[in-house]
Amino acid sequence: MRKSMNSEDNKRALPRYLCSDSFSNCVVQVGPQRYELISLNFNRGGIALFSPSPLPEVTQVQLSFSLDTGENCLSVHELGAEQRYCHDSDVGFQYGFSFTVSEDKEDEATATLQEIETYLAAHTNDEDRYGLFS
């Protein structure tokens, strides 16, 4: 029996949802430098990103991304984030960031992150996670 990434056996605090084609690339701002990375998966607590080349070694960044739901565009601009991991592979680098919402942006950012997660959760097919069978 095949288990989904979001099954009860998953030890993660929050399930992860694949970023659909309507999810933008993520702009990672490190000081004055900006890097565009591919958005892989998301939940209201953080995001996984891919880059063919490494980012500078930092722990704190600002992230900007959006999701086009067809009805509206949910956008996050310059949200604080902390790098949690970096996995090097033959084809590039996968990064994990947890969001650090500042008090002045807390209500708006938290609501937008929750709205994005809710949309992705409603449009996720755990039986065909990568769209191989549709």
C-alpha positions as CSV (number, residue, x, y, z in Angstrom):
1,M,0.0,0.0,0.0
2,R,1.4,3.4,-1.0
3,K,1.5,6.1,1.6
4,S,1.0,9.8,0.9
5,M,3.5,12.4,2.0
6,N,0.7,13.8,4.3
7,S,-0.3,10.5,5.9
8,E,-0.8,10.1,9.6
9,D,2.6,8.4,9.8
10,N,4.3,11.6,8.8
11,K,6.2,13.1,11.7
12,R,6.1,16.7,10.4
13,A,4.2,19.3,12.4
14,L,2.5,20.5,9.2
15,P,1.8,18.7,5.9
16,R,3.7,19.9,2.9
17,Y,1.9,20.7,-0.4
18,L,3.6,20.7,-3.8
19,C,3.7,24.1,-5.4
20,S,1.5,24.0,-8.5
21,D,2.2,25.6,-11.8
22,S,0.3,28.7,-10.6
23,F,2.7,29.2,-7.7
24,S,5.4,31.7,-8.7
25,N,9.1,31.2,-8.4
26,C,10.4,32.7,-5.1
27,V,12.6,35.7,-4.9
28,V,15.1,35.3,-2.1
29,Q,16.6,38.6,-1.0
30,V,20.0,38.5,0.8
31,G,20.9,42.0,1.7
32,P,20.8,44.0,-1.6
33,Q,21.1,40.8,-3.8
34,R,18.0,39.0,-5.2
35,Y,17.9,35.4,-6.3
36,E,15.0,33.7,-8.1
37,L,14.5,30.1,-6.9
38,I,12.0,27.4,-8.0
39,S,9.2,26.9,-5.4
40,L,8.9,23.2,-4.6
41,N,6.6,22.7,-1.6
42,F,4.9,24.9,0.9
43,N,2.9,25.1,4.2
44,R,2.0,28.1,6.3
45,G,5.2,27.5,8.3
46,G,7.8,27.4,5.5
47,I,8.8,26.7,2.0
48,A,11.2,24.4,0.1
49,L,13.1,26.0,-2.8
50,F,15.5,24.7,-5.5
51,S,18.4,26.5,-7.2
52,P,20.9,25.2,-9.7
53,S,23.6,27.3,-7.9
54,P,24.2,27.9,-4.2
55,L,23.0,30.9,-2.3
56,P,25.5,32.9,-0.2
57,E,25.9,31.4,3.3
58,V,23.3,33.3,5.4
59,T,20.6,32.3,7.9
60,Q,18.1,35.2,7.6
61,V,16.5,36.2,4.2
62,Q,13.4,37.9,2.9
63,L,11.1,36.0,0.6
64,S,8.6,37.1,-2.0
65,F,6.2,34.8,-3.9
66,S,2.6,34.5,-5.1
67,L,-0.1,32.1,-6.0
68,D,-2.6,32.7,-8.8
69,T,-5.8,31.0,-7.8
70,G,-7.6,32.0,-11.0
71,E,-9.9,34.2,-9.0
72,N,-7.2,36.3,-7.3
73,C,-3.5,36.5,-6.7
74,L,-2.3,35.8,-3.2
75,S,1.1,37.6,-2.7
76,V,3.7,37.7,0.0
77,H,6.3,40.4,-0.2
78,E,9.6,40.5,1.6
79,L,8.6,38.1,4.4
80,G,11.3,37.3,6.8
81,A,12.6,33.7,6.8
82,E,15.3,31.6,8.4
83,Q,17.2,28.9,6.4
84,R,16.6,25.6,8.1
85,Y,18.6,23.3,5.7
86,C,20.5,23.1,2.4
87,H,20.9,19.8,0.6
88,D,23.5,19.7,-2.2
89,S,22.8,17.3,-5.1
90,D,24.3,16.6,-8.5
91,V,21.8,19.0,-10.1
92,G,21.6,21.8,-7.6
93,F,20.6,22.8,-4.1
94,Q,17.4,22.4,-2.2
95,Y,16.7,24.9,0.6
96,G,14.2,24.8,3.4
97,F,13.1,28.1,5.0
98,S,10.8,28.7,7.9
99,F,8.9,31.9,7.9
100,T,9.6,34.5,10.6
101,V,6.7,36.9,10.6
102,S,7.5,40.3,12.1
103,E,4.9,41.8,14.4
104,D,4.1,44.7,12.0
105,K,3.2,42.2,9.2
106,E,1.8,39.4,11.4
107,D,-1.9,39.6,10.8
108,E,-1.7,40.2,7.0
109,A,1.1,37.7,6.4
110,T,-0.3,35.0,8.6
111,A,-3.7,35.3,6.9
112,T,-2.1,35.1,3.4
113,L,0.1,32.1,4.3
114,Q,-3.0,30.3,5.6
115,E,-5.0,31.2,2.5
116,I,-2.2,29.8,0.3
117,E,-2.0,26.6,2.3
118,T,-5.8,26.1,2.2
119,Y,-5.9,26.6,-1.5
120,L,-3.0,24.1,-2.1
121,A,-4.5,21.6,0.3
122,A,-7.8,21.7,-1.6
123,H,-6.1,21.2,-4.9
124,T,-3.7,18.4,-3.9
125,N,-4.3,14.8,-5.0
126,D,-2.4,12.6,-2.6
127,E,-3.0,9.6,-4.8
128,D,-1.3,11.2,-7.8
129,R,1.0,13.6,-6.1
130,Y,3.2,14.4,-9.1
131,G,0.5,14.2,-11.8
132,L,1.9,11.0,-13.3
133,F,-1.5,9.3,-13.6
134,S,-3.7,12.0,-14.8
